[in-house]
Amino acid sequence: MAQALLEALNLQVHYGGISAVKGISFVVEENEIVCLIGANGAGKTSTLKAGLALVPEGRGIFARLTVAENLAMGAYHRRDAAGIASDFERVYGLLPRLKERASQVAGTLSGGEQQMLAIGRALMGRTRLLLLDEPSMGLAPLMVEKVFEVVRAVAAEGMTILLVEQNARLALEVCSRGYVMESGLITLADTSSALLADSRVRAAYLGE
């Protein structure tokens, strides 16, 4: 049986008197890409903020540091110098654009390049589970395609991924399973192919 790397049981998130996540349960198994889709304000980001190795909405890079320095920050808790050096090469292999811009100040990168940097920085932590929050937000269509090529490449290396994404079609096409979240609750859970074919999902999130 596959191993569950992340399992949430009755997860709740509150901001003062506001209940953003109202007791949801979900599981992400090893080597899976699972997505969490839903409208803005559904509670998706609040769910991820309760998690691990988060690539945050809006990237959250260190704008005044170089690309290489940002990547090094991802490994700040590690002391294995040889392993860190190896992971720099791994990240540069996956994301050659970052290698080209290693000495460039991160704040001068394009939005898509900053998203790639945020993913690379998370990989430097050598995590087994990657949480991606809205990686397509604010990016041009061509750059969205390139970022999701990176997501697929990272997954092909065996990384387990939980993806939050407002672009439901894009998310479901890259993931094996998905959860639909509305008003802090999970309302649907199925394989991505089944959700893509579901009339409720098609009407609410795919514009059909």
C-alpha positions in Angstrom: 0.0 0.0 0.0 1.1 3.6 -0.7 2.4 5.6 2.2 0.5 8.7 3.2 2.9 11.6 3.5 0.2 14.0 4.5 -3.0 13.2 6.2 -5.3 15.9 7.6 -8.2 14.9 9.9 -10.8 17.5 10.8 -8.4 20.4 10.0 -9.7 23.7 11.2 -8.2 27.2 10.7 -9.6 30.3 12.5 -8.7 33.9 12.3 -10.2 35.5 15.4 -13.9 34.8 15.1 -13.7 33.8 11.4 -13.6 30.1 10.5 -11.7 29.8 7.3 -11.4 26.1 7.3 -14.2 24.2 8.9 -13.0 20.7 9.7 -11.7 19.1 6.5 -10.0 15.8 6.0 -7.7 14.8 3.1 -4.7 12.6 2.3 -1.7 12.9 0.0 0.1 9.7 -0.7 3.8 9.3 -1.6 4.6 10.1 -5.2 1.2 11.7 -5.9 0.3 15.1 -7.2 -3.0 16.1 -5.6 -4.7 19.4 -6.2 -7.0 21.5 -4.1 -9.3 23.7 -6.2 -12.0 26.2 -5.4 -13.0 29.8 -5.8 -11.1 32.7 -4.2 -11.8 32.7 -0.4 -12.7 29.0 -0.3 -10.0 28.4 2.3 -7.4 26.8 0.1 -4.4 29.0 1.1 -5.4 28.8 4.8 -5.2 25.0 4.4 -1.7 25.1 3.0 -0.5 27.5 5.7 -1.1 24.8 8.2 1.4 22.6 6.2 5.1 22.0 5.3 7.6 23.3 2.7 5.3 25.9 1.3 5.9 27.7 -1.9 3.6 30.7 -1.1 1.1 32.6 -3.2 3.0 35.6 -4.6 6.3 33.6 -4.4 7.7 35.2 -1.2 11.3 35.4 -2.5 14.0 37.5 -0.9 14.0 40.4 -3.4 17.3 41.9 -2.4 19.3 38.6 -2.4 20.7 37.0 -5.5 19.2 33.8 -7.0 22.0 31.7 -5.5 21.5 33.3 -2.0 17.8 32.6 -2.2 18.5 29.0 -3.0 20.9 28.8 -0.1 18.2 30.1 2.3 16.2 27.0 1.4 19.0 24.9 2.9 19.6 27.1 6.0 18.8 24.3 8.4 21.1 21.8 6.8 24.8 21.2 7.6 25.7 18.7 4.9 27.9 20.8 2.6 28.4 18.1 0.0 24.6 17.4 -0.1 23.8 21.1 -0.4 26.3 21.4 -3.3 24.7 18.4 -5.0 21.2 19.9 -4.6 22.4 23.2 -6.1 23.3 21.2 -9.2 20.1 19.3 -9.1 18.0 22.5 -8.9 20.1 24.1 -11.7 19.5 21.0 -13.8 15.8 21.2 -13.3 15.7 25.0 -13.7 18.5 26.0 -16.0 17.2 29.6 -16.2 18.2 30.0 -12.5 21.7 28.9 -13.2 22.0 31.5 -15.9 20.8 34.1 -13.4 22.6 32.8 -10.3 24.2 36.1 -9.5 21.2 38.3 -10.4 19.2 40.0 -7.7 16.0 38.1 -7.3 13.8 41.2 -7.3 14.7 41.9 -10.9 13.5 38.5 -12.2 10.3 38.1 -14.1 7.3 36.8 -12.3 7.7 33.3 -13.8 11.4 33.2 -12.9 10.6 34.2 -9.3 8.1 31.4 -9.2 10.7 29.0 -10.4 13.1 30.4 -7.8 10.5 29.8 -5.0 10.1 26.2 -6.1 13.9 25.7 -6.3 14.3 27.2 -2.8 11.8 24.7 -1.4 13.6 21.8 -3.1 16.9 22.9 -1.4 15.3 21.9 1.9 15.2 18.3 0.6 11.6 17.9 1.6 9.6 14.9 0.7 6.4 16.9 0.3 6.0 20.2 -1.6 3.0 22.5 -1.1 2.4 24.9 -4.1 0.1 27.8 -3.6 -1.3 29.3 -6.8 1.9 29.0 -8.9 0.1 30.4 -12.0 -1.1 33.6 -10.3 -0.2 36.8 -12.2 1.8 35.0 -14.9 1.5 35.3 -18.7 0.1 32.1 -20.3 3.5 31.1 -21.8 5.2 31.4 -18.4 2.4 29.5 -16.7 3.1 26.6 -19.2 6.8 26.7 -18.3 6.2 26.8 -14.6 3.9 23.7 -14.9 6.6 22.0 -17.0 8.8 22.4 -13.9 6.1 21.0 -11.6 5.8 17.9 -13.9 9.6 17.5 -13.9 9.8 17.8 -10.1 7.0 15.2 -9.8 8.8 12.9 -12.3 11.7 12.9 -9.8 9.4 11.4 -7.2 8.4 14.5 -5.3 5.0 14.4 -3.7 3.0 17.6 -4.3 -0.1 19.2 -3.0 -1.1 21.9 -5.4 -3.6 24.8 -4.7 -4.7 26.4 -7.9 -7.6 28.6 -9.0 -7.0 27.5 -12.6 -9.0 24.3 -12.1 -8.4 22.8 -15.5 -4.7 23.3 -15.3 -4.6 21.8 -11.9 -6.7 18.8 -12.7 -4.7 18.1 -15.9 -1.4 17.9 -14.0 -2.7 16.0 -10.9 -3.9 12.5 -10.3 -6.5 13.3 -7.7 -8.3 16.4 -6.6 -10.4 18.0 -3.9 -12.9 20.8 -4.4 -13.2 23.3 -1.6 -16.1 25.7 -1.0 -16.5 28.0 2.0 -14.0 26.2 4.1 -15.3 22.7 3.4 -14.4 20.0 1.0 -17.4 19.3 -1.2 -16.0 16.9 -3.8 -13.1 14.4 -3.9 -12.3 12.2 -6.8 -9.7 11.3 -9.5 -8.8 14.3 -11.7 -10.4 12.7 -14.7 -13.7 12.2 -12.9 -13.7 15.8 -11.6 -12.9 17.1 -15.1 -16.0 15.2 -16.3 -18.2 16.3 -13.4 -21.0 18.6 -14.5 -20.8 20.6 -11.2 -17.1 21.2 -11.6 -17.4 22.0 -15.3 -20.1 24.6 -14.6 -18.5 26.2 -11.5 -14.8 26.1 -12.4 -14.3 25.3 -16.1 -16.7 27.8 -17.6 -18.8 25.2 -19.4 
